[in-house]
Amino acid sequence: MPSTPHTLVCFAVKEEGKFFNPPPNVRVLYTGIGRHNAYEKIDAYLAKETPSGVLSCGFAGGLNPALELNAIVYDMDEGSPWEKALLASKGKLARFEFSERVSCTADEKYRLWQITGKDAVEMESDIIRQICLRKKIPSATIRSISDTAHQDLPLDFNRIMTPDSRIDFAKLTARLLLKPRLIAQLLRFQGQTISAAQSLGAFLETLLTPASAPK
């Protein structure tokens, strides 16, 4: 049976999509963090369904120093159903660096910017959009800047990830016990991610109205 026409919006984790209320013609898929998890989830979904288009959404770290917190950055297939709406929006056309690790320090982000010339860094869109390209499904990347190029993250998240790219809460708790001051820093960063998710949710809801969503 042919799948019902719909747009698929992918987020790595629920925190990224918590303020997005999808219209009836939109479905949401949480892929997990990183290339491997994203590959497994999108590949399994597309084996059963054929959406009209796919958006890879969530947070991104700023590499370009001009990008501010909550800025919406995007890239899309030429001729995609959202091209005109994105170009007319307040979002910024950007180039993305795809990484297998979280870029945690301003120095690391500066080096990436100098080496790659890319505007923002994230971890899932590359593989999602490669698969869509092979299946001839139009796709786009739409991200909200959760930390700027000038900002160090409160801790090295790479050190508290499991081999399958999930947060190891036992390791996180151990670090917080050793450095209680990290709690306040993490809470401030959580506030940033909440604000980034609100910005992203509002942008996507405006973009994916029936008039601009793929038919």
Summary of the structure (lengths in Angstrom):
residues: 215
radius of gyration: 17.1
end to end distance: 17.9
largest distance: 55.7
contacts: 714
relative contact order: 0.22
helix: 40%
strand: 20%
